[in-house]
Amino acid sequence: MPRLWLILPFLVLDPFPAAAAEPGSADVAAIKACIASAGSDPQSCVGQISDECQGQPEGQTTQGVDECLGREAAAWDTILNENYKSATAAAKEQDASYAEQAIEPGAAAGLVKAQRAWVAFRDAECDRRFELYKDGTIRTNIASSCLLQLTADRALDFQSAP
């Protein structure tokens, strides 16, 4: 107990709080605000959070870069899940419309199938990139960057498509 005072300042000043694994509402809000003002270029919002984070001294180590990328990827994952829920609701409405027209529904099931395949692709692709650089410390940064980019791309896909 007497040594707790030695680590307390680090706990209070930690630039990567435990919430880094769970996206902060400020990160999600910042990305959404960026998307709203980006017009036809929402891709320009990808990297906004992680770039700022990496500009801090703690974000300039390999581990710091991974944490910054992970923090933004988590925020994009929250947006992806929100957009997926909206897409699911729209697909269910489409299926209901099909049923009324005596057309076999399948939009919602197709969406679930596509999303599961996308998750498998994302994981395999980021694993592939990790394996390419397995002999160096940058491998984790490359895999983290992959996860961020593919998650953001998918979130934006759902936002712009039916």
N, C-alpha and C positions, 0 to 999 in steps of 0.2 A: 504493500500500500504506500509506503513512503516514496516510491519511485513513480507513482502516477503523475506527479507534477511534471516529470520530465517529458512525458508523452502528451499531456493535455494540450499544450499549444499546437501540436501537430494535428490533433483531432479537431480542434476548433478552426484551424487555418487550412485544412485539407481542401485543395481546389477540385478534387475528384471525390465528392461525398458518395456514400453508399447509393445515393439516388442515381449515380452514373449508370447502374445496371437498369434502373427504372427511369425512363425519361422524365425529366422535370417538365412541369406544365409550361414553364417559360420557354424551354427549347421547342416544344410542340407549337406553342403560340407564335414564336419567332419564325418558324418554318412556314406556318400557315399564312402569316402576314406577308412573308416574302413571296409566296405563291400568289397571293391575292394581288400583289403589286407587280409581279413579273410579266404580266401580259402573256404574250405567246412564247415566252422562254422560261417556263418553270424549272427547267434543268439548272438554270443559273443559281437556284436556291440550294442545290446539293453541295455540301461542303461548308456551308455558312457557319454552322455551329462548330464543326471540328477545326476549321481553319482558325477561327478566333481562339479556340481552346489551345491549339498548337502554338499560337503566338505567345502563350504564357511560358515562363521558364519550365514549369513542371510538365508542360505538354511537348517538350522538345526531346525527350528521351524515347527510346523504343517503346517502353511501357506506357509512357505518357501519351504518345501518338496513338497507341492501341486504345487507351482509355478514352481519348477524345473522339476517335472514330466510332468506338462502341457507344459512346453517349449519343452521338448524332444518329447512328443506326437504330438505336432504341427509340428515338423520337420519330424517325421515319416509320418504324415498325408500328408505332401507335397510330400514325396517320394511315398506314396501309390497312390496319385492322378496321379502322373507322370506314375507310373507303370500301373495303371488302364487305362490311355489313350493309352499306348502302347498295352495293352492287347485288348482294344476295337478296335484299328486299325487292329491288327492281326485277330481278330474275324470277322471283316468286310471283310478282304481279304479272309478269309476262306469261308465266305458266298458267295462272288463273285465267288470263285472257284466252290462251290457247284452249284450255279446258272448255270454256264457254263456246268456243267455235268448233268443238269436237276434234281438235287437233291434239295429238299426244304431246303433253308437256315434257320439257327436258332442259330448259334454260338453267334452272337452279342446279340440277344434277351435273350439267356440263360445266358450270362455274366451279363447283366443288372439285370435280375431276381435274380441271385446268389448274386450280390453285394448288392442289396436292402435287401435281406434276411440276409446277413452278418451284415449289419449296424444295423438291428433290433436285431439280436442276440447279437452283441457287446454291444449295449445300455442296453438291458435287463440283460445281464450277469453282467455288471458293476453295474447296479442298484441293482441286487440281492446281490452282495457283499457288497454294501453300506448298504443295509437293515440288513445284518447279524451283522453289527457293529454299528448300529444306536445309541446305547447308549453311544458311546465314540467318542472322537475327532479323533481317527485314521481312522474312516469310510471314511473321505475324502481322506486320503492317500491311502487307499485300493482301492477306486474307481478310483483315478487318476492313480495308478499303473496298474490297470486292463485296463484302456483305453490305456495307453502307450503300454503295452505288446500285447494286441490284435491288435492294429493298426500296430505295428511293424511286428507281425506275418503275418498279411494280406499283408503288403507291400512286405515282403520277399516271400510270396507265389506267388504273381504276378510276382516277378522278376525271380523265378526259374521254373515256369510252363507256359505252353502255354496258 
